Amino acid sequence: MAKSGKTAAGAGFMQPVPINDILPINVGLSPAQEATMISILGSPSIPLTTKCKNDMASTKVKGLMETRKMSAVFRLTGIKPALDSVQTVLKKVFAANPGLEAVLSTEGMLCVRRRKPTSGAISKKLSNHSWGTAVDFKIVGFDAPGNTKQNVPKFIALMIPHFNEEGWLSGIAFNDSMHFEVADETIKKWSAQGKLG
């Protein structure tokens, strides 16, 4: 199990990378729309706030929900097809980047709540974490990266191509560097393939 403090390896993966150096990203991928998510995975119970209320998850999400070990450092709770997809991505990322597996951690996946816009404005929209189809990452000992402006931490830059290849959108699109979510196109594809019940 990784130590909870900052390490040199962790600091190396937190080094800033200019966004311009990793473009293009999210090509052919759109943020998952609330209408898409509700039509395919059902609506959580309401009212909701910006605090996690996972017992309010939709019936369909509850049926697909699972907690799975991703590494020696962390577990994720989400819907099975999303967990399968994250595992596919992480296998490639860890193989290509020795040392990352020991320091990569998470701020979570399933979190039934309203969005917390990076602008600070109150949102009435549901977060895509509400369906267990979004995940936030961080490095052990460091804060999770939010709006990192014109740069992203190296570990995020390394993961974006692999997540995009799997049909996940990077949250850089809306100033949330830690965040990846299953794209609208991917949710519709998974539904058509029968992966969502």
C-alpha positions as CSV (number, residue, x, y, z in Angstrom):
1,M,0.0,0.0,0.0
2,A,1.4,3.4,-0.9
3,K,2.2,5.9,1.8
4,S,-0.1,8.8,2.3
5,G,2.6,11.4,2.1
6,K,4.2,13.1,-0.9
7,T,6.9,11.1,-2.7
8,A,9.4,12.1,-5.4
9,A,7.6,9.7,-7.8
10,G,4.3,11.4,-7.1
11,A,5.9,14.8,-7.5
12,G,7.2,13.8,-10.9
13,F,3.8,12.8,-12.1
14,M,2.4,16.2,-10.9
15,Q,4.8,18.2,-13.1
16,P,2.8,20.6,-15.3
17,V,2.4,19.8,-19.0
18,P,1.1,22.6,-21.4
19,I,-2.3,21.6,-22.7
20,N,-1.2,22.7,-26.2
21,D,1.4,19.9,-26.1
22,I,-1.2,17.2,-25.8
23,L,-3.8,18.5,-28.3
24,P,-6.0,17.4,-29.9
25,I,-8.0,15.7,-27.2
26,N,-11.7,14.5,-26.9
27,V,-12.0,14.3,-30.7
28,G,-15.4,13.0,-31.6
29,L,-16.5,12.8,-28.0
30,S,-19.2,14.9,-26.3
31,P,-20.1,15.4,-22.6
32,A,-22.8,12.9,-21.6
33,Q,-26.1,14.8,-21.6
34,E,-28.4,14.6,-18.6
35,A,-31.3,13.6,-20.9
36,T,-29.2,10.7,-22.4
37,M,-28.2,9.5,-19.0
38,I,-31.8,9.6,-17.6
39,S,-33.2,7.9,-20.7
40,I,-30.7,5.0,-20.6
41,L,-29.8,4.6,-16.9
42,G,-32.9,6.2,-15.1
43,S,-33.1,9.2,-12.8
44,P,-31.8,9.3,-9.3
45,S,-34.3,10.1,-6.6
46,I,-34.6,13.8,-5.8
47,P,-34.1,16.3,-4.2
48,L,-30.3,16.2,-4.4
49,T,-27.6,18.6,-3.2
50,T,-23.9,18.7,-4.1
51,K,-23.2,16.1,-1.3
52,C,-23.1,12.4,-2.3
53,K,-26.3,10.5,-1.6
54,N,-25.5,7.1,-3.2
55,D,-28.6,5.5,-1.7
56,M,-30.6,7.8,-4.1
57,A,-29.1,6.2,-7.2
58,S,-31.5,5.0,-9.9
59,T,-32.8,1.4,-9.8
60,K,-30.9,0.6,-12.9
61,V,-27.6,2.0,-11.5
62,K,-28.1,0.0,-8.3
63,G,-28.5,-3.1,-10.4
64,L,-25.3,-2.5,-12.3
65,M,-23.2,-1.1,-9.4
66,E,-20.1,-2.8,-8.2
67,T,-17.0,-2.0,-6.1
68,R,-13.8,-3.1,-7.6
69,K,-10.1,-3.0,-6.7
70,M,-8.2,-1.0,-9.3
71,S,-4.7,-1.3,-7.8
72,A,-3.1,-1.8,-4.4
73,V,-3.9,1.9,-3.7
74,F,-7.6,2.3,-4.5
75,R,-11.0,0.8,-5.3
76,L,-13.8,2.3,-7.4
77,T,-17.6,2.0,-7.1
78,G,-19.4,2.5,-10.4
79,I,-21.5,0.6,-13.0
80,K,-19.9,-2.6,-14.3
81,P,-19.3,-1.5,-18.0
82,A,-17.6,1.7,-16.8
83,L,-15.4,-0.3,-14.3
84,D,-14.4,-2.7,-17.1
85,S,-13.5,0.3,-19.2
86,V,-11.4,2.0,-16.5
87,Q,-9.6,-1.3,-15.9
88,T,-8.7,-1.5,-19.6
89,V,-7.4,2.0,-19.6
90,L,-5.4,1.6,-16.4
91,K,-3.8,-1.6,-17.6
92,K,-2.4,0.3,-20.6
93,V,-1.4,3.4,-18.6
94,F,0.4,1.4,-15.9
95,A,2.2,-0.7,-18.5
96,A,3.5,2.4,-20.3
97,N,4.3,4.4,-17.2
98,P,6.2,2.5,-14.5
99,G,5.8,3.9,-11.1
100,L,2.3,5.5,-11.7
101,E,0.4,2.5,-10.3
102,A,2.1,3.0,-6.9
103,V,1.0,6.6,-6.6
104,L,-2.3,7.0,-8.6
105,S,-5.4,7.4,-6.4
106,T,-8.9,8.7,-6.7
107,E,-11.5,11.2,-5.5
108,G,-14.1,8.6,-6.3
109,M,-16.5,7.5,-9.0
110,L,-20.2,7.0,-8.0
111,C,-21.4,10.1,-6.2
112,V,-25.2,10.8,-6.6
113,R,-25.4,14.6,-6.5
114,R,-25.8,17.8,-8.4
115,R,-22.9,19.3,-10.4
116,K,-20.3,21.5,-8.7
117,P,-19.5,23.9,-11.6
118,T,-16.0,25.2,-11.7
119,S,-17.4,28.7,-12.2
120,G,-18.8,28.6,-8.7
121,A,-22.4,29.1,-9.9
122,I,-25.1,26.8,-8.4
123,S,-26.2,24.1,-10.9
124,K,-29.5,22.3,-11.0
125,K,-28.1,19.6,-13.4
126,L,-27.1,16.2,-12.2
127,S,-23.4,15.3,-12.0
128,N,-22.4,12.4,-14.3
129,H,-20.9,10.8,-11.1
130,S,-24.6,10.1,-10.3
131,W,-24.6,7.2,-12.6
132,G,-21.2,5.8,-11.7
133,T,-19.8,6.8,-15.2
134,A,-17.3,9.5,-14.2
135,V,-14.1,9.2,-12.2
136,D,-11.8,11.7,-10.6
137,F,-8.1,11.0,-10.2
138,K,-5.3,12.4,-8.0
139,I,-1.7,11.5,-6.9
140,V,-1.2,10.2,-3.4
141,G,-0.2,13.0,-1.1
142,F,-1.3,15.7,-3.5
143,D,-4.7,17.5,-3.9
144,A,-6.8,16.4,-6.8
145,P,-6.2,18.8,-9.8
146,G,-9.2,21.1,-10.6
147,N,-8.9,24.1,-12.9
148,T,-5.2,23.9,-13.8
149,K,-5.6,26.6,-16.5
150,Q,-3.2,26.2,-19.4
151,N,-1.4,23.2,-18.0
152,V,-2.4,19.7,-16.7
153,P,-0.4,17.4,-14.4
154,K,1.7,14.9,-16.2
155,F,-0.3,11.9,-15.0
156,I,-3.5,13.4,-16.5
157,A,-1.7,14.1,-19.8
158,L,-0.5,10.5,-19.9
159,M,-4.0,9.1,-19.3
160,I,-6.0,11.3,-21.7
161,P,-5.2,9.4,-24.9
162,H,-6.0,6.1,-23.4
163,F,-9.3,7.3,-21.9
164,N,-10.2,9.0,-25.2
165,E,-9.5,5.8,-27.0
166,E,-12.0,4.0,-24.7
167,G,-14.7,6.7,-25.3
168,W,-14.2,8.8,-22.2
169,L,-14.1,12.6,-22.3
170,S,-11.4,14.5,-20.4
171,G,-12.7,17.1,-17.9
172,I,-10.2,19.6,-19.3
173,A,-13.1,20.5,-21.6
174,F,-14.7,22.2,-18.7
175,N,-11.7,23.1,-16.5
176,D,-11.8,20.0,-14.3
177,S,-8.4,18.3,-14.9
178,M,-9.0,15.4,-12.5
179,H,-12.3,14.3,-14.2
180,F,-13.0,11.7,-16.9
181,E,-16.5,10.7,-17.9
182,V,-18.0,8.3,-20.3
183,A,-18.9,10.3,-23.4
184,D,-22.5,10.7,-24.7
185,E,-21.6,8.7,-27.8
186,T,-20.2,5.9,-25.6
187,I,-23.2,5.6,-23.3
188,K,-25.4,5.3,-26.4
189,K,-23.1,2.7,-27.9
190,W,-23.0,0.6,-24.7
191,S,-26.8,0.8,-24.5
192,A,-27.1,-0.4,-28.1
193,Q,-24.6,-3.2,-27.4
194,G,-26.8,-4.4,-24.4
195,K,-24.1,-3.6,-21.8
196,L,-26.5,-1.6,-19.7
197,G,-29.2,-4.2,-19.3
